[in-house]
Amino acid sequence: MNTPQILGRKARESGYGWFAYRIGRGKLKPHTCYLVRIEYPEDKPRYCPIEIQTGENYQNVAWRSGVSPQSPYDNWPLSGQWCWFDTIVPLDDETTGTSGANGASSLAGFWIYVMNKYNPPAYFPLFEGGPAVARIRLYELEERHLPVIRYPEAAPRRILMLDWERQPLMEPRDVVEYARQMGYNAVAPVIMKWAMMNYADPVPGYESYNDDSRGYWDKLVTPAGEMPRAAVPDRKSIHVRYLEATARAGMGYIPRIEYGGSELLPVEARAIDGEGNVAKPNRFAAWCGDLLHPATFADFSRLLDSLVGKYAARNPQLLGVLWRIRSDRMPISYSRADIEMFARETGTTPPGTVSDRELARWASQGAAASAYTDWWHRKRAEFQGRVARLLDGYRSDLKLWFYNWDNDKFSLGMHDFTGWDFLGPAVRLAQKDPQRVREMYLRNIEKRDRYTTEDYLEMMRTGNLGVKSQGYLPHHGLRPWLYRDIPGVSLFAPINALYTARDSVFLNYFRTAEGLSVSNPVVYDEACSRFINPKFEGNMSIPAGAPFSMALELLSWFHGDARTLTYTTYTYARGFAAAHRRFAQAFLALPAICGECVDAGDPDTRIRIYRTPKAVYLGVASKSYVSKTIRVSVPLDKITPSGPVSVEDMVCGGKVPVDCTGKQLRFDIESGPMQLHAFRITEVNND
């Protein structure tokens, strides 16, 4: 531990390791949101992981400053100043104590761990240091501190939400209050996890999970032939508690389900691989479901009937479901019955009398492989269209969002620096030849710079994502054009890196009848997992400083006019709360309809017009890395056929001074770096 002078002030930093403070003055209030502010320097490239121990509401956050202007990952400029990292913390009843992670009451404060994982040559060598901290401050948040979201009037709403991998251990009301303070308008906790873990009402074919009144987790497996029972009798399920919490808060609710077939799915509805054997998931299950078999839709429907159908009418905040594939449990299937269906529907003649294995090889690797894969993708789109119609039958505004990949560290072409396919060899090489490890990192960057848009699109079309641990699996491909005429289905584009976020062609590839939806599946680092305590998995890192922390979301609107944005993590939190809240105010003020781009006269500026029956809305974004004055100029005939107009700033409220001479609407915006703005334009009645 040392206290060097940095940018003219003293700070505390450690070597490879960590230091911690317990913060909180007086008596804190569990199940209340607090704002934690950590003052840090932007003097050099730093990677800064933080663990905040607040019982089951613990957070693993991080920020990473820019490495270099040429980096395809982190090219954010350094401010050369002291800055604040803000994160909102919903306090649970416990924090770290002598007996472990939940060993003490949080009434007298909670622990914040500042971790330094910078350990060249293997770990984060392109940075030049770990975190340095000058001050930590804590503030209690109240209802009056909520961001004001000015939604568009009488128009569809955009969705800004978060979904996360970790079991729903947090108290739902705490998560919902956290989401409100951050500016989200929907939450998507995992309610059906991995293979059979059901956190909702008991459903045949699934294991029931719930926590009891003392915080212990219970699991109840239903014996064969018996009706399922609740794991904790007389206690509301996690799903019901989310329904209640979101209803009270006016928060959207989209339960995340990781469906791949229940235990009631008959054996003949299990997927067969390309060798004619039962298809194996990559983890946490013994078999996969076959969406081509009619029993699979019936099985899925039974889950949705319980999860959504019986609650839809009384819960308008229930917006639909997020179906995420986990463990690769819904692959292409090559059973004899599947191939016979393919032959009937396509007029293809399969080989004569052959074994099941030979037939599967013909469809998966032989002459029919390409046609069979194309056909299966059409069948998957049809299956998801049926799911959307089922949801529509429950309530006409319910939607299906779909995320197609299991891998936590999603990447295209090759793993980035936190993937173990890369990091494992780097660690081993560091023991033998430390000088060559940095070359590994630099070669990765050089290779990344050589990839083109067409390379990434081909990966998406074929499923050959180019990453060893993800393999070449044709069901990893995604064909969004098959969904252009299927209402109610959104496909999440995986945008977690600068190289895809700034690629307009790649982004718009994922557009469906519901527009563009984008997931930021954070590439969290698992270096030093269990480093501090048994619950510590890794850190969810975002760009720094605050002006660049929403870069991927900003670019998704800039290049693709994304209507749904979700932040997909292991633990639920992210930092730079003020920047997130401001982005939410602008993004959610724009209607979820197609916008018309207007020439901005500047490649770093995007202007879109959205017309609704009540008003015209204007979205303006700067993707510049510096603050600038944006001079908005829009033809008046694109807004109104007559008369003067009034312009309202939908972020901060209030009227904007405008000039309507010369058949143009003109006004100036003082924009920060990578910032989104929203305005409401109405005609002025002079009568």
C-alpha positions in Angstrom: 0.0 0.0 0.0 1.3 3.5 -0.8 0.0 7.1 -1.1 1.7 8.7 -4.0 1.1 12.2 -5.3 -1.0 12.0 -8.5 -2.1 15.1 -10.4 -1.1 17.3 -7.5 -3.0 15.3 -4.8 -2.4 12.3 -2.6 -4.1 9.1 -3.5 -4.1 5.5 -2.1 -3.2 2.6 -4.4 -1.9 -0.9 -3.9 0.3 -3.3 -5.8 -1.3 -6.4 -7.2 -3.9 -7.1 -4.5 -6.6 -5.0 -2.8 -7.5 -2.6 0.0 -10.9 -2.0 1.5 -12.9 0.6 3.5 -16.0 0.2 5.5 -18.1 3.3 4.8 -21.3 4.6 6.5 -21.9 7.2 9.2 -24.6 6.8 11.7 -27.3 4.1 11.2 -27.8 3.1 7.6 -31.1 1.8 6.2 -31.2 -1.6 4.6 -33.4 -1.8 1.4 -32.6 1.8 0.7 -30.5 3.1 -2.3 -27.2 4.9 -1.7 -24.9 6.7 -4.0 -21.3 5.8 -3.7 -18.8 8.2 -5.2 -15.2 7.2 -5.7 -12.7 9.9 -6.8 -10.0 8.7 -9.1 -7.4 10.2 -11.4 -7.3 10.0 -15.2 -3.5 10.4 -15.4 -2.7 7.3 -17.3 -4.5 4.1 -18.6 -5.9 2.3 -15.6 -8.0 -0.7 -15.1 -10.1 -0.3 -12.0 -12.2 -3.1 -10.5 -14.4 -2.5 -7.4 -16.4 -4.9 -5.2 -19.1 -3.5 -3.1 -20.3 -5.9 -0.4 -23.9 -5.3 0.4 -25.2 -8.7 1.2 -27.1 -10.4 -1.6 -27.1 -7.0 -3.4 -23.4 -7.1 -3.9 -21.8 -5.4 -6.9 -18.8 -6.2 -9.0 -18.2 -3.1 -11.1 -15.2 -1.7 -12.9 -14.1 1.0 -15.2 -11.3 1.1 -17.8 -9.8 4.2 -19.2 -8.5 4.6 -22.7 -5.4 2.7 -23.7 -4.5 4.5 -27.0 -6.3 6.4 -29.8 -5.6 3.4 -32.1 -7.2 0.7 -29.8 -10.2 -1.1 -31.3 -11.4 -1.7 -27.8 -10.6 1.3 -25.6 -9.6 4.5 -27.5 -11.2 6.9 -25.0 -9.1 10.1 -24.3 -7.8 10.8 -20.8 -8.9 14.0 -19.2 -5.8 14.5 -17.1 -8.0 15.4 -14.2 -9.5 14.0 -11.0 -12.9 12.4 -11.8 -15.8 10.7 -9.9 -16.9 7.1 -10.5 -20.6 7.0 -9.2 -22.5 3.9 -8.6 -25.9 3.4 -7.0 -26.1 0.7 -4.3 -29.3 -0.9 -2.9 -28.3 -1.8 0.6 -29.1 -5.3 1.9 -29.1 -6.3 5.6 -25.6 -7.6 5.6 -22.0 -7.0 4.6 -18.6 -8.7 5.2 -17.9 -9.8 8.7 -15.5 -12.1 10.6 -17.5 -15.1 9.5 -17.5 -14.2 5.8 -19.2 -12.3 3.0 -22.5 -11.9 4.8 -21.0 -12.0 8.3 -22.0 -8.6 9.7 -24.9 -6.2 9.8 -24.9 -3.4 7.3 -26.5 -0.9 9.8 -23.1 0.5 10.7 -21.7 0.6 7.1 -20.6 -1.7 4.3 -17.3 -2.7 2.7 -15.9 -1.4 -0.5 -12.9 -3.3 -2.0 -10.6 -1.6 -4.4 -8.8 -4.3 -6.4 -5.6 -4.0 -8.4 -5.5 -6.8 -11.0 -2.9 -5.0 -13.1 -0.1 -7.7 -13.1 1.9 -7.6 -16.2 2.9 -9.3 -18.4 -0.1 -11.6 -18.3 -2.9 -9.5 -16.7 -3.9 -6.2 -18.3 -0.4 -5.2 -19.6 -1.8 -2.6 -22.1 -2.9 -0.5 -19.1 -0.3 1.2 -17.0 -1.8 0.7 -13.5 -4.7 -0.3 -11.4 -7.1 2.0 -9.4 -6.0 4.9 -7.3 -8.5 6.6 -4.9 -8.5 10.0 -3.2 -11.9 10.1 -1.6 -15.0 7.9 -1.2 -18.3 9.5 -0.4 -21.7 8.1 0.5 -25.2 9.7 0.1 -28.7 8.4 0.8 -31.1 8.6 -2.1 -34.7 9.3 -1.8 -37.8 9.4 -4.1 -37.0 13.1 -4.9 -33.7 12.0 -6.4 -35.3 9.9 -9.2 -34.5 11.0 -12.7 -37.4 12.7 -14.5 -38.3 10.6 -17.6 -40.5 12.5 -20.0 -42.0 9.8 -22.2 -43.5 10.6 -25.6 -47.2 11.2 -25.5 -49.5 8.7 -27.1 -46.7 6.8 -28.7 -44.9 3.4 -28.3 -42.1 3.6 -25.7 -38.5 2.5 -26.0 -37.1 0.0 -23.5 -33.9 0.5 -21.5 -33.4 -2.5 -19.3 -30.9 -4.8 -17.6 -30.7 -8.5 -17.5 -28.1 -10.6 -15.6 -26.8 -14.1 -15.3 -26.6 -14.5 -11.5 -29.5 -16.3 -9.7 -32.2 -13.8 -8.6 -30.9 -13.8 -5.0 -31.5 -10.1 -4.5 -34.8 -8.9 -3.0 -36.9 -7.8 -6.0 -38.0 -4.5 -4.5 -34.3 -3.6 -4.1 -33.5 -4.3 -7.7 -36.5 -2.4 -8.9 -35.7 0.6 -6.8 -32.1 0.5 -8.1 -33.4 0.4 -11.6 -35.7 3.4 -11.0 -32.7 5.4 -9.6 -30.6 4.5 -12.6 -33.3 5.5 -15.2 -34.1 2.0 -16.5 -37.8 1.4 -17.4 -37.6 -2.4 -17.3 -35.9 -5.3 -15.5 -35.3 -8.8 -16.7 -34.1 -11.1 -13.9 -33.5 -14.7 -14.8 -36.6 -16.6 -13.6 -36.0 -19.9 -15.4 -32.3 -20.6 -15.2 -29.9 -23.1 -16.9 -31.8 -26.3 -17.4 -34.6 -26.7 -14.8 -34.2 -24.0 -12.1 -37.6 -22.4 -11.8 -37.9 -19.3 -9.6 -41.6 -18.8 -10.5 -44.7 -20.8 -9.5 -44.3 -24.6 -9.6 -44.5 -25.9 -13.1 -44.4 -29.6 -14.1 -41.0 -30.6 -15.4 -38.9 -28.1 -13.4 -37.2 -27.9 -10.0 -38.7 -25.3 -7.7 -36.4 -22.7 -6.1 -37.0 -20.0 -3.5 -35.5 -18.3 -0.5 -37.0 -18.6 3.0 -37.6 -15.9 5.5 -34.0 -16.2 6.9 -32.4 -15.8 3.5 -31.5 -19.5 2.9 -32.2 -21.0 -0.5 -34.3 -24.1 -0.9 -34.7 -26.4 -3.9 -37.5 -29.0 -4.4 -37.2 -31.7 -7.0 -40.6 -33.1 -8.1 -40.6 -36.9 -8.0 -41.7 -38.6 -11.3 -45.5 -38.7 -11.6 -46.1 -36.2 -8.8 -47.5 -32.6 -9.1 -44.8 -30.0 -8.4 -44.8 -28.1 -5.1 -43.3 -24.8 -4.0 -39.8 -25.1 -2.5 -40.9 -22.8 0.4 -44.6 -23.3 1.2 -46.5 -20.1 2.0 -43.9 -17.8 0.5 -44.4 -15.9 -2.7 -42.2 -16.9 -5.6 -39.4 -14.7 -6.9 -41.5 -14.2 -10.0 -44.6 -13.0 -8.0 -42.5 -10.7 -5.9 -41.1 -9.1 -9.1 -44.6 -8.7 -10.4 -45.6 -6.9 -7.2 -42.5 -4.8 -7.0 -42.7 -3.7 -10.7 -46.4 -3.0 -10.4 -45.9 -0.7 -7.4 -43.0 1.1 -9.1 -44.5 1.4 -12.6 -41.4 -0.5 -13.9 -41.6 -2.8 -16.9 -41.0 -6.5 -16.2 -39.6 -8.9 -18.8 -38.7 -12.3 -17.1 -35.6 -13.9 -18.6 -36.0 -17.6 -19.3 -33.3 -20.0 -20.5 -35.6 -22.6 -22.0 -34.2 -25.7 -23.6 -36.9 -28.3 -22.7 -38.4 -29.5 -19.4 -38.1 -32.9 -17.9 -41.5 -33.7 -19.3 -40.3 -33.4 -22.9 -40.5 -36.9 -24.4 -37.3 -38.6 -25.4 -38.2 -38.4 -29.1 -38.3 -34.6 -28.8 -34.7 -34.4 -27.7 -32.2 -33.1 -30.3 -29.9 -35.5 -32.3 -26.5 -34.3 -33.3 -24.8 -34.6 -36.7 -23.4 -38.0 -35.8 -26.8 -39.5 -35.0 -26.3 -39.4 -31.2 -28.3 -37.5 -28.6 -27.0 -33.9 -28.7 -25.1 -32.8 -25.6 -25.2 -29.3 -24.1 -22.0 -27.7 -23.3 -22.7 -27.6 -19.6 -25.3 -28.0 -16.8 -27.6 -30.5 -18.6 -27.6 -33.9 -20.2 -29.6 -33.3 -23.4 -31.1 -30.6 -25.7 -34.6 -29.9 -26.9 -35.6 -30.2 -30.6 -37.8 -27.3 -31.7 -38.8 -29.3 -34.8 -40.8 -31.8 -32.7 -44.4 -30.7 -32.0 -44.0 -31.7 -28.3 -41.5 -28.9 -27.8 -43.9 -26.1 -28.5 -46.4 -27.7 -26.2 -43.8 -28.0 -23.5 -42.7 -24.3 -24.0 -46.3 -23.2 -24.0 -46.9 -24.9 -20.6 -44.1 -22.8 -19.1 -45.4 -19.6 -20.7 -49.0 -20.3 -19.6 -47.8 -20.4 -16.0 -45.2 -17.6 -16.2 -47.1 -15.1 -18.4 -50.5 -16.2 -19.3 -52.2 -16.3 -15.9 -50.7 -12.9 -14.9 -50.9 -10.9 -18.2 -54.4 -9.4 -17.7 -53.7 -8.0 -14.2 -50.1 -6.9 -14.8 -49.8 -4.3 -17.6 -46.2 -3.8 -16.6 -45.4 -7.4 -17.8 -44.1 -6.6 -21.2 -43.2 -10.1 -22.5 -40.3 -12.5 -22.1 -36.6 -12.6 -22.9 -35.6 -16.0 -24.1 -31.8 -16.6 -23.9 -30.2 -19.7 -25.1 -28.0 -21.2 -22.4 -25.8 -24.3 -22.6 -26.5 -24.6 -26.3 -29.7 -26.5 -25.4 -31.7 -25.7 -28.6 -29.4 -26.8 -31.5 -30.1 -28.0 -35.0 -31.5 -31.5 -34.7 -30.9 -34.3 -37.2 -33.2 -37.1 -36.1 -34.7 -39.4 -38.8 -38.1 -37.7 -38.2 -36.6 -34.2 -38.6 -34.9 -35.2 -41.8 -38.1 -36.8 -43.2 -39.9 -33.5 -42.5 -37.1 -31.6 -44.3 -37.4 -33.9 -47.3 -41.2 -33.5 -47.5 -41.2 -29.7 -47.2 -38.3 -29.1 -49.6 -38.8 -31.8 -52.1 -35.3 -33.2 -51.3 -34.6 -36.9 -51.7 -32.6 -38.3 -48.9 -30.3 -41.3 -49.4 -31.9 -44.8 -49.5 -31.6 -47.4 -46.8 -29.0 -46.0 -44.5 -28.5 -45.9 -40.7 -29.6 -43.0 -38.5 -25.9 -42.0 -38.2 -25.4 -42.0 -42.0 -28.6 -40.0 -42.4 -27.6 -37.4 -39.8 -24.2 -37.1 -41.4 -25.8 -36.5 -44.8 -28.0 -33.7 -43.4 -25.3 -32.1 -41.2 -22.1 -32.6 -43.2 -23.0 -34.0 -46.6 -24.7 -32.8 -49.8 -27.8 -31.5 -47.9 -26.0 -29.7 -45.1 -26.4 -26.1 -46.5 -30.0 -26.6 -47.5 -30.8 -28.3 -44.2 -29.3 -25.5 -42.2 -31.2 -22.9 -44.2 -34.4 -24.8 -43.7 -33.8 -25.2 -39.9 -33.3 -21.4 -39.5 -36.7 -20.9 -41.2 -38.3 -23.4 -38.9 -36.8 -21.7 -35.9 -38.2 -18.3 -37.0 -41.6 -20.0 -37.5 -41.3 -21.5 -34.0 -40.5 -18.1 -32.5 -43.4 -16.6 -34.5 -45.7 -19.1 -32.8 -44.3 -18.1 -29.4 -45.0 -14.5 -30.3 -48.6 -15.3 -31.3 -49.1 -17.2 -28.0 -48.0 -14.1 -26.1 -50.3 -12.0 -28.3 -53.1 -14.3 -27.2 -52.4 -13.5 -23.6 -52.3 -9.8 -24.3 -51.8 -8.0 -27.6 -48.8 -5.9 -26.6 -46.6 -8.7 -25.2 -43.4 -9.3 -27.1 -40.6 -11.9 -27.4 -37.0 -10.9 -27.2 -34.4 -13.5 -28.2 -30.7 -13.8 -27.4 -29.0 -16.6 -29.3 -25.7 -17.3 -27.5 -24.6 -19.1 -24.4 -21.1 -17.7 -24.0 -20.6 -15.2 -21.2 -17.6 -13.6 -23.0 -19.2 -13.0 -26.3 -16.7 -12.1 -29.0 -16.4 -12.4 -32.8 -13.4 -13.7 -34.7 -11.3 -14.3 -31.5 -11.6 -13.8 -27.8 -10.6 -10.4 -26.4 -8.2 -10.1 -23.5 -10.5 -11.5 -20.8 -11.4 -14.7 -22.6 -9.6 -17.7 -21.2 -8.9 -18.9 -24.7 -6.6 -15.9 -24.8 -5.7 -15.3 -21.2 -4.9 -18.9 -20.3 -2.0 -19.1 -22.9 -0.9 -15.7 -21.9 -0.5 -16.7 -18.2 1.4 -19.9 -19.2 3.6 -18.0 -21.6 4.4 -15.4 -18.9 6.0 -18.1 -16.8 8.3 -19.1 -19.7 9.0 -16.0 -21.8 7.5 -12.8 -20.3 8.7 -10.6 -23.1 6.5 -12.4 -25.6 3.3 -11.9 -23.8 2.9 -8.3 -24.8 3.4 -9.4 -28.4 0.3 -11.6 -27.9 -1.8 -8.6 -27.0 -0.4 -6.6 -29.9 -1.1 -9.4 -32.4 -4.6 -9.6 -31.2 -5.1 -5.9 -31.9 -3.5 -6.2 -35.3 -5.7 -9.1 -36.2 -8.8 -7.3 -34.9 -8.0 -4.3 -37.2 -8.0 -6.6 -40.2 -11.5 -7.9 -39.8 -14.1 -6.3 -42.0 -17.9 -5.9 -41.7 -18.4 -8.7 -44.2 -16.2 -11.0 -42.0 -18.5 -10.3 -39.0 -21.7 -10.7 -41.0 -20.4 -14.1 -42.4 -19.8 -15.2 -38.8 -23.4 -14.3 -38.0 -24.9 -16.0 -41.1 -23.0 -19.2 -40.6 -22.6 -19.5 -36.9 -18.8 -19.9 -37.2 -18.0 -17.2 -34.7 -14.3 -17.8 -34.9 -13.8 -18.3 -31.2 -12.5 -21.7 -30.1 -14.7 -22.1 -27.0 -17.8 -21.2 -29.0 -16.9 -23.5 -31.8 -18.5 -23.7 -35.2 -22.2 -24.4 -34.5 -24.7 -23.5 -37.3 -27.4 -22.7 -34.7 -25.1 -19.9 -33.5 -26.0 -18.2 -36.8 -28.8 -15.7 -36.9 -30.8 -14.8 -40.0 -32.8 -11.7 -39.1 -34.3 -11.3 -42.6 -36.5 -14.3 -41.8 -38.2 -12.2 -39.1 -38.9 -9.0 -41.1 -42.6 -10.1 -41.5 -43.0 -11.7 -38.1 -44.5 -9.2 -35.6 -43.7 -9.5 -31.9 -40.1 -10.9 -32.2 -37.0 -8.9 -31.5 -33.5 -10.4 -32.0 -30.8 -9.0 -29.7 -27.7 -7.8 -31.6 -24.6 -8.5 -29.4 -22.8 -5.2 -29.2 -20.2 -5.2 -26.4 -17.2 -3.7 -28.2 -16.3 -0.6 -30.1 -15.6 -2.4 -33.3 -19.2 -3.6 -33.7 -20.9 -0.6 -32.1 -19.6 1.8 -34.7 -20.4 -0.5 -37.6 -23.8 0.6 -39.0 -24.1 -2.3 -41.5 -23.5 -4.9 -38.7 -25.9 -3.2 -36.4 -28.7 -2.9 -38.9 -28.3 -6.6 -39.9 -30.3 -7.5 -36.8 -33.4 -5.4 -37.6 -36.7 -7.3 -37.5 -40.4 -6.2 -37.8 -39.9 -4.8 -34.3 -37.0 -2.6 -35.2 -33.5 -3.0 -33.7 -32.8 -4.4 -30.2 -29.3 -4.4 -28.8 -27.7 -6.3 -25.9 -24.4 -5.2 -24.3 -23.2 -8.6 -23.1 -20.5 -7.2 -20.9 -17.2 -9.0 -21.4 -16.5 -9.3 -17.7 -13.1 -10.4 -16.4 -12.9 -13.4 -14.1 -9.2 -12.8 -13.2 -8.7 -13.4 -9.5 -12.2 -15.0 -9.1 -12.8 -15.8 -5.4 -10.0 -13.4 -4.8 -11.8 -11.6 -2.0 -14.5 -13.9 -0.9 -16.3 -17.0 -2.3 -19.0 -14.9 -4.0 -16.6 -12.8 -6.1 -16.8 -13.9 -9.7 -15.5 -11.1 -11.8 -15.9 -7.4 -12.7 -18.4 -5.8 -15.1 -16.3 -3.1 -16.7 -17.4 -0.2 -18.8 -15.5 2.6 -20.6 -14.2 5.6 -18.6 -14.5 8.4 -17.9 -18.2 9.3 -17.5 -18.6 10.9 -21.0 -17.7 7.6 -22.6 -19.4 5.2 -20.3 -22.5 5.0 -22.5 -20.6 4.9 -25.7 -21.9 1.5 -26.9 -25.5 2.5 -26.2 -25.0 5.9 -27.8 -23.5 4.4 -31.0 -26.4 1.8 -31.1 -28.8 4.7 -31.4 -26.5 6.7 -33.7 -26.0 4.0 -36.3 -29.1 1.8 -35.8 -31.9 3.8 -34.0 -32.1 0.9 -31.5 -35.5 0.7 -29.7 -34.5 -1.7 -27.0 -31.2 -1.6 -25.1 -30.3 -4.1 -22.4 -27.2 -4.3 -20.3 -26.4 -8.0 -19.9 -24.0 -9.0 -17.1 -23.2 -11.5 -14.3 -24.1 -9.1 -11.5 -26.6 -6.4 -12.2 -24.8 -3.1 -11.6 -22.9 -0.5 -13.7 -21.2 2.7 -12.8 -21.1 6.4 -13.9 -24.7 6.6 -12.7 -25.2 10.3 -13.7 -24.2 9.6 -17.3 -26.6 6.6 -17.4 -29.5 8.6 -16.0 -29.0 11.4 -18.5 -28.8 9.0 -21.4 -32.0 7.3 -20.1 -33.8 10.7 -20.0 -33.0 11.3 -23.7 -33.4 7.8 -25.0 -36.7 7.1 -23.4 -38.1 10.5 -24.5 -38.0 9.3 -28.1 -40.9 7.2 -29.4 -40.3 3.6 -30.4 -41.0 4.1 -34.1 -38.9 4.5 -37.2 -37.1 7.8 -37.3 -36.2 9.8 -40.4 -32.5 10.9 -40.7 -31.9 14.5 -41.5 -28.6 15.8 -42.9 -26.7 17.2 -40.0 -23.8 18.5 -42.1 -21.3 16.7 -39.8 -20.4 13.0 -39.8 -20.1 13.1 -36.0 -23.7 14.3 -35.6 -27.0 12.3 -36.2 -30.4 14.0 -36.3 -33.6 11.9 -36.5 -37.2 13.0 -36.7 -40.1 11.0 -35.2 -43.6 11.9 -36.1 -46.5 11.1 -33.8 -50.2 12.3 -33.8 -49.5 14.6 -30.8 -46.0 16.0 -31.6 -42.8 15.7 -33.6 -39.8 14.4 -31.7 -36.2 15.1 -32.5 -33.3 13.0 -31.5 -29.8 14.5 -31.8 -26.6 12.7 -31.0 -22.9 13.6 -31.1 -20.4 10.8 -31.3 -17.5 13.2 -31.1 -15.0 12.6 -28.3 -15.0 16.3 -27.4 -17.6 18.8 -26.3 -19.1 20.9 -29.2 -21.9 23.2 -30.2 -24.3 21.4 -32.5 -26.2 23.8 -34.8 -29.5 22.0 -35.6 -31.1 23.0 -38.8 -34.2 21.1 -40.0 -36.6 22.1 -42.9 -39.8 23.3 -41.3 -41.9 21.3 -43.8 -40.6 18.1 -42.3 -42.1 19.1 -39.0 -45.2 21.1 -39.6 -47.2 22.3 -42.7 -47.8 25.8 -41.1 -47.0 28.2 -38.3 -44.3 28.7 -35.8 -43.3 25.9 -33.4 -42.3 25.5 -29.8 -39.3 23.2 -28.9 -39.1 21.5 -25.5 -35.9 19.9 -24.1 -37.0 16.5 -23.0 -33.9 15.9 -20.8 -33.9 19.0 -18.6 -37.4 20.4 -19.4 -38.0 24.0 -20.5 -38.3 25.7 -23.8 -35.5 26.0 -26.3 -34.9 29.3 -28.1 -35.4 28.7 -31.8 -35.2 30.6 -35.1 -37.9 29.7 -37.7 -36.9 32.1 -40.5 -36.1 31.0 -44.0 -38.3 27.8 -43.8 -35.8 26.2 -41.4 -36.0 25.4 -37.8 -32.7 26.3 -36.2 -31.4 26.1 -32.6 -28.1 25.3 -30.9 -27.1 22.5 -28.5 -24.2 22.5 -26.2 -23.3 18.8 -26.3 -20.9 16.9 -24.3 -18.8 14.1 -25.8 -20.9 11.1 -27.0 -24.1 12.5 -25.8 -27.8 12.0 -26.9 -30.4 14.8 -26.8 -34.2 14.7 -27.2 -36.7 17.4 -28.1 -40.5 17.7 -28.4 -41.8 20.0 -31.2 -45.3 21.3 -31.2 -47.1 23.9 -33.3 -47.8 27.2 -31.5 -51.5 28.3 -31.6 -51.6 32.1 -32.0 -55.4 32.3 -31.6 
